[in-house]
Amino acid sequence: MNAKTQQIEQIELSIENAKKRIDDAAALDRLYKSPDFKQIFLDGYFRDEASRTVLLKADPNMQGKREQKDCNNVILAIGMLRQYFAKVFTMGTMAESAIEADRETHQQLLTEDVEDEGNE
């Protein structure tokens, strides 16, 4: 396998990976538009549960080490899930930009490959 063939295969793999990231971002976008997702996650978990846990953390009856740790873990979990969703959107946006460049490079390499075969 020559270097150009390896480049073509690598770009094809990159395009497939980009398509997956774009599909994931689109799926998450559809979820965000779902009333059920909004009710359970966006409002229920990210807003209401986060607020409840922060208030619970300050409750005088929740000042033990275990209770504080449990509150911290819930707050951390909420933040990590929200961060993951943001990452999915960011990776999808970046993939949309990268896929066009990859397709152009892929086409150039294929054109060069055909030209090289014609010169042999």
MODELLER restraints for C-alpha pairs under 7 A, 6 or more apart:
rsr = mdl.restraints
at = mdl.atoms
rsr.add(forms.Gaussian(group=physical.xy_distance, feature=features.Distance(at['CA:8:A'], at['CA:106:A']), mean=6.06, stdev=0.5))
rsr.add(forms.Gaussian(group=physical.xy_distance, feature=features.Distance(at['CA:8:A'], at['CA:109:A']), mean=6.67, stdev=0.5))
rsr.add(forms.Gaussian(group=physical.xy_distance, feature=features.Distance(at['CA:11:A'], at['CA:102:A']), mean=6.12, stdev=0.5))
rsr.add(forms.Gaussian(group=physical.xy_distance, feature=features.Distance(at['CA:11:A'], at['CA:106:A']), mean=6.34, stdev=0.5))
rsr.add(forms.Gaussian(group=physical.xy_distance, feature=features.Distance(at['CA:15:A'], at['CA:99:A']), mean=5.72, stdev=0.5))
rsr.add(forms.Gaussian(group=physical.xy_distance, feature=features.Distance(at['CA:15:A'], at['CA:102:A']), mean=6.57, stdev=0.5))
rsr.add(forms.Gaussian(group=physical.xy_distance, feature=features.Distance(at['CA:18:A'], at['CA:95:A']), mean=4.81, stdev=0.5))
rsr.add(forms.Gaussian(group=physical.xy_distance, feature=features.Distance(at['CA:18:A'], at['CA:99:A']), mean=6.19, stdev=0.5))
rsr.add(forms.Gaussian(group=physical.xy_distance, feature=features.Distance(at['CA:21:A'], at['CA:91:A']), mean=6.16, stdev=0.5))
rsr.add(forms.Gaussian(group=physical.xy_distance, feature=features.Distance(at['CA:21:A'], at['CA:92:A']), mean=4.90, stdev=0.5))
rsr.add(forms.Gaussian(group=physical.xy_distance, feature=features.Distance(at['CA:21:A'], at['CA:95:A']), mean=6.44, stdev=0.5))
rsr.add(forms.Gaussian(group=physical.xy_distance, feature=features.Distance(at['CA:22:A'], at['CA:92:A']), mean=4.35, stdev=0.5))
rsr.add(forms.Gaussian(group=physical.xy_distance, feature=features.Distance(at['CA:22:A'], at['CA:95:A']), mean=6.29, stdev=0.5))
rsr.add(forms.Gaussian(group=physical.xy_distance, feature=features.Distance(at['CA:22:A'], at['CA:96:A']), mean=6.62, stdev=0.5))
rsr.add(forms.Gaussian(group=physical.xy_distance, feature=features.Distance(at['CA:24:A'], at['CA:88:A']), mean=6.73, stdev=0.5))
rsr.add(forms.Gaussian(group=physical.xy_distance, feature=features.Distance(at['CA:25:A'], at['CA:88:A']), mean=5.55, stdev=0.5))
rsr.add(forms.Gaussian(group=physical.xy_distance, feature=features.Distance(at['CA:25:A'], at['CA:89:A']), mean=5.03, stdev=0.5))
rsr.add(forms.Gaussian(group=physical.xy_distance, feature=features.Distance(at['CA:25:A'], at['CA:92:A']), mean=5.15, stdev=0.5))
rsr.add(forms.Gaussian(group=physical.xy_distance, feature=features.Distance(at['CA:31:A'], at['CA:37:A']), mean=6.01, stdev=0.5))
rsr.add(forms.Gaussian(group=physical.xy_distance, feature=features.Distance(at['CA:32:A'], at['CA:38:A']), mean=6.25, stdev=0.5))
rsr.add(forms.Gaussian(group=physical.xy_distance, feature=features.Distance(at['CA:46:A'], at['CA:78:A']), mean=6.26, stdev=0.5))
rsr.add(forms.Gaussian(group=physical.xy_distance, feature=features.Distance(at['CA:50:A'], at['CA:75:A']), mean=6.24, stdev=0.5))
rsr.add(forms.Gaussian(group=physical.xy_distance, feature=features.Distance(at['CA:50:A'], at['CA:78:A']), mean=6.90, stdev=0.5))
rsr.add(forms.Gaussian(group=physical.xy_distance, feature=features.Distance(at['CA:53:A'], at['CA:71:A']), mean=5.96, stdev=0.5))
rsr.add(forms.Gaussian(group=physical.xy_distance, feature=features.Distance(at['CA:53:A'], at['CA:75:A']), mean=6.86, stdev=0.5))
rsr.add(forms.Gaussian(group=physical.xy_distance, feature=features.Distance(at['CA:56:A'], at['CA:62:A']), mean=6.70, stdev=0.5))
rsr.add(forms.Gaussian(group=physical.xy_distance, feature=features.Distance(at['CA:57:A'], at['CA:68:A']), mean=6.13, stdev=0.5))
rsr.add(forms.Gaussian(group=physical.xy_distance, feature=features.Distance(at['CA:57:A'], at['CA:71:A']), mean=5.89, stdev=0.5))
rsr.add(forms.Gaussian(group=physical.xy_distance, feature=features.Distance(at['CA:62:A'], at['CA:68:A']), mean=6.50, stdev=0.5))
